[in-house]
Amino acid sequence: MTSEWKKSSRSSNTGGNCVEARYLSREWKKSSRSGNNGGDCVEARALEDVVQVRDTKLGDASPILDASPADWRAFLATAK
């Protein structure tokens, strides 16, 4: 698993919708594409048997998407 953020090939550099992902620690890690300009970005973390993703803008109020490590790896491979 990688510990570096990987930007989706569908994301642009002009502030459009962007998704980045990486395998992480237990702490929420904010995408480097998240900024103060209202971009649509995410945070992610890894727990025992699940990788979780949430909306950066909503923080603790965000719904959390759970993925198995295998599904997360498949997502990363597809997002590249």
Secondary structure as GFF3:
##gff-version 3
##sequence-region A 1 80
A	DSSP	beta_strand	6	7	.	.	.	ID=ss1
A	DSSP	beta_strand	20	21	.	.	.	ID=ss2
A	DSSP	beta_strand	29	30	.	.	.	ID=ss3
A	DSSP	beta_strand	42	46	.	.	.	ID=ss4
A	DSSP	beta_strand	51	55	.	.	.	ID=ss5
A	DSSP	three_ten_helix	59	61	.	.	.	ID=ss6
A	DSSP	beta_strand	64	67	.	.	.	ID=ss7
A	DSSP	alpha_helix	69	79	.	.	.	ID=ss8
###
